[in-house]
Amino acid sequence: PGFIRALGTRSRFTASSVDQFPRMMAAFLVYGSQFGWPIADLERTDYFLVIGANPLVSNGSLMTAPGMRRRVRDIRARGGRVVVVDPRRSETADAADEHVFLRPGTDAPFLLAMLSTIFAEGPVDLGVCDGRVDGLDHVRELVAPYTPERVSDVTGVSAGTIRRLAREFASASTGAAYARIGTCVQSYGTLANYLVDVLNLVTGRLDRAGGVMFTTPAAGGTPARGHYGRWNSRTSGIPEFGGELPVATLAAEIETEGEGQLRGMFTLAGNPVLSTPNGARLDAAMADLEFMVSVDPCMNETTRHANVILPPRSSLENPQYSLVFLRLAVRNVAKVTDAVFEPREDSRSDWQILGALTEALAELRERDGEGENDPAASVKPQYAYEPMQVIEGMLAAGPYDLSVDKLREHPSGMDLGPLQEGRLDEIVAYEDGRLQLEHEVVDAELHRLEADLEAGALVAGSDEMLLIGRRQLRSNNSWMHNCPSLMKGRDRCTLLVHPDDARRIGLGEGAHARVKSRVGELEVPVEVTDEMMPGVVSLPHGFGHDRPGTRQRIAAQKAGVSMNDLTDETVVEGMLGTGVLTAIPVRVSVA
């Protein structure tokens, strides 16, 4: 938002760096725009390959697709095929034609082997991208050594299965590969997402009906290019991406003395103490801040450190138009939702709070003689308009001749038709309009991967297991845990353990396990289930509501434990420095 620009600080951290930077970086590399990634055309695809994602629970994260169970059923009903590759037999995997267990953190070797097979057996089909791709021969050379036989042991997927999936995907009449959070929160997140883009490209799926396409949003226009590496973190040297640093560096930025040390903080609708790696360290660092302001309706594990909390009115008291989610929709749609309740006279929306803060900041700087070139002064005019007035202008500039009033005539939203072919010219942000596959940062990641493969670093030690997270329909994020209707029923903060592992360790259903990593240790009840890959255990994220000083009574009744008290903030993704939240080496024992 404009207020963040008004602050004039480089110390900017958002939830994007927790779970989606690698997807954005892959788009930045291939298409030249960090927001320009393609969306699976679910309504027309005949082969839907899902890697590290659970869209039946997330409703299609970074792919807005409500009603995913019906969509998966429709693909299968028309003779199509749905394959899920994941360390856990998730809700989506249960609804699919096939589920393939994959060792967490090895998505990149798996995808390299698929591409190696496709390049070796050919022919490569670029479809509409033929003649506008640079670096294809370079990619061919890079993937050649990663045969299915070579990566089978590390991935846990047989060479025959990898080769069969590659052939099936390449030969299907239409197909779309979709990867999400499991691929984004690992050590090779950007590499894995880049390889998914390459897979869709070399099988002719890009910008083709039934493949992966680009939404034509009613408002918001063509995505901006973004930038990478213009400056670096003072503590870790990690490069910025889109003007942000990864939140995995936040604790060090607060703790480390010297020029640029963070002593004050402003948070907006976030709970990084529970959502970022080694939350216990960040929790302690925040307690040492000199001043903190939070715009949030709750006193949660993060905002309890604030000196001032500015609570916005409920989202049900504001009109809504989702710029982000409609840009990522699997069908072109537009929808305005009016406020459900009249706002209280003494309440303010987030927009109004940020506008008032921006105005106050500009006045303070003017008073102190710092008004010249003040970013707050330049941002302040945008808050003179209400959000729906801004949306009105965007709709007027959009491709469908729409207005807010016209959308209000369709309270369930307007269907603007299926995704359209031929949008590459608008999306690709490189000056020559070509897709770019050859990048030094990709080569460097492959060298790092090669070293890890040789060292056996992607496989757990003899006395270790690999920990992954999971989303649940009723608790996608921590804020949902203070809602009584969502927290009904059994405790859902449990450790999922495969029966073979449970017998080996001596754990029974409902018993408590002790889980220990390099940074922390916790106890949690056990669920024994064959939905887990042997050697892998799973905890849901967003729990851990037992910290003192919060005011979330419902959440505290089923506090659970925070998975991010086990994740290690010093282990980060190679290109972006984002935190690694999956494939965490842990020791599991009877509590």
Buried (B, 14 or more C-beta within 10 A) or exposed (E): BBBBBBBBEBBBBBBBBBBBBBBBBBBBBBBBBBBBBBBBBBBBBBBBBBBBBBBBBBBBBBBBBEEBEEBBEEBBEEEBBBBBBBBBBBBBBEBBBBBBBBBBBBBBBBBBBBBBBBBEEEEBBBBBBEEBBEBBEBBBEBBEEBBBEBBBBBBBBBBEBBBBBBBBBBEBEBBBBBBBBBBBBBBBBBBBBBBBBBBBBBBBBBBBBBBBBBBBBBBBEBBEBBBBEEEEBBBBEBBBBBBBBBBBBBBBBBBBEEEEEBEBBBBBBBBBBBBBBBBBBBBBBBEEBEEBBBBBBBBBBBBBBBEEBBBBBBBEBBBBBBBEBBBBBBBBBBBBBEBEEEBEEEBBBBBBBBBBBBBEBBBEBBEEEBBEEBBBBBBBEBBEBBBBEBBBEBBEEBBBEBBBEBBBEBEEEBEBEBBBBEBBEEBBBBEEEBBBBBBEBBEEBBEBBEEBBEEEBBBBEEEBBBBBBBBBBBBBEBBBBBEEEBBEEEBBBBBBBBBEBBEEBEBEEEBEBBBBBEBBEBEBBBBBBEBBBBBBBBBBBBBBBEBEEBEBEBBBEBBBBBBBBBBBBBBBBBBBBBBBBBBBBBBBEEB
